Amino acid sequence: MVTGSVVLLALYVYTIVDVALRDRARVRRLPKAAWVLVVVVLPVVGSALWFTLGRARGTASSAAQPPAASAPGPDAPDTQAQLDALEREIDAADRARRIHRLEQELERRRGSGGTAQP
């Protein structure tokens, strides 16, 4: 008698925790709050209904599932804007290298005593 009560209590607690931790997308037929109410009002029958009708297959905790990719915010640049910015950055770096190279050549020509021509 006591063993049966402990098993029913464990089932009751497990069912409530399972309903509470299950991702909303993995709950069938009724909203989560309604399932909690069914399990609380009708512990044995509610548990049986939950496991047969309400619970979609998968893990109970959304924490055990890999995180879903988040959508970019409204002010996040799109891919094309990021590519354009990267292209501008590359062009600026190329210009800076070219200017540096020309300055070195100009210094070399001035240092060798030759006249620099435009």
C-alpha positions in Angstrom: 0.0 0.0 0.0 2.8 2.4 1.0 4.9 1.4 -2.1 1.9 2.1 -4.4 1.4 5.5 -2.8 5.1 6.4 -3.2 5.0 5.3 -6.9 1.9 7.4 -7.6 3.4 10.4 -5.8 6.6 10.0 -7.9 4.6 9.7 -11.1 2.6 12.8 -10.0 5.7 14.9 -9.3 7.5 13.7 -12.4 4.5 14.5 -14.6 4.1 18.1 -13.2 7.9 18.7 -13.7 7.8 17.2 -17.2 4.9 19.4 -18.2 6.5 22.5 -16.7 9.9 22.0 -18.3 8.7 20.8 -21.7 9.1 23.4 -24.5 5.8 24.8 -25.7 6.5 23.6 -29.2 6.6 20.0 -27.8 3.2 20.1 -26.1 0.2 18.7 -28.0 -3.6 19.2 -27.7 -3.8 21.8 -24.9 -1.6 24.7 -23.6 0.9 23.9 -20.9 -1.1 25.6 -18.2 -4.2 23.5 -19.0 -2.1 20.3 -18.8 -0.8 21.3 -15.4 -4.4 21.9 -14.3 -5.5 18.5 -15.6 -2.6 16.8 -13.9 -3.2 18.6 -10.6 -7.0 18.0 -10.6 -6.8 14.4 -11.8 -3.4 13.1 -10.8 -3.5 9.5 -12.1 -5.8 10.1 -15.1 -4.1 13.4 -15.9 -0.6 11.8 -15.9 -1.9 9.0 -18.2 -3.5 11.6 -20.5 -0.3 13.7 -20.5 1.9 10.8 -21.5 -0.4 9.5 -24.1 -2.0 12.6 -25.7 -0.1 15.8 -24.6 3.5 14.9 -24.6 5.3 15.1 -28.0 8.3 12.8 -28.2 11.7 14.3 -27.3 13.6 15.6 -24.3 11.6 17.2 -21.5 14.0 20.1 -20.8 14.7 22.8 -23.4 18.0 23.3 -21.6 19.1 19.9 -22.9 18.4 21.0 -26.4 20.9 23.0 -28.4 20.1 26.7 -28.5 18.2 27.9 -31.5 19.8 30.5 -33.7 18.6 33.9 -32.8 17.3 36.2 -35.5 19.3 39.4 -36.0 18.0 42.5 -34.4 16.4 45.3 -36.4 19.5 47.4 -36.5 21.8 44.5 -37.4 23.5 44.9 -40.8 22.5 42.4 -43.5 25.1 40.3 -45.2 25.4 42.5 -48.2 26.0 45.6 -46.1 28.7 43.6 -44.2 30.3 42.6 -47.5 30.3 46.2 -48.8 31.9 47.4 -45.5 34.6 44.7 -45.8 35.2 45.6 -49.4 35.7 49.3 -48.4 38.1 48.3 -45.7 40.1 46.2 -48.1 40.3 49.0 -50.6 41.4 51.4 -47.9 44.1 49.0 -46.8 45.3 48.6 -50.4 45.4 52.4 -50.8 47.4 52.8 -47.6 49.9 50.1 -48.8 50.2 51.8 -52.2 50.8 55.2 -50.6 53.4 53.7 -48.2 55.2 52.0 -51.2 55.2 55.3 -53.2 56.5 57.3 -50.2 59.3 54.7 -49.8 60.2 55.0 -53.5 60.2 58.8 -53.2 62.5 58.7 -50.2 64.8 56.2 -52.0 65.0 58.5 -55.0 65.6 61.6 -52.9 68.3 59.8 -50.9 70.1 58.6 -54.1 70.6 62.2 -55.2 68.4 61.8 -58.2 65.6 64.1 -59.0 62.1 63.0 -58.3 59.8 63.3 -61.2 56.1 63.8 -60.8 
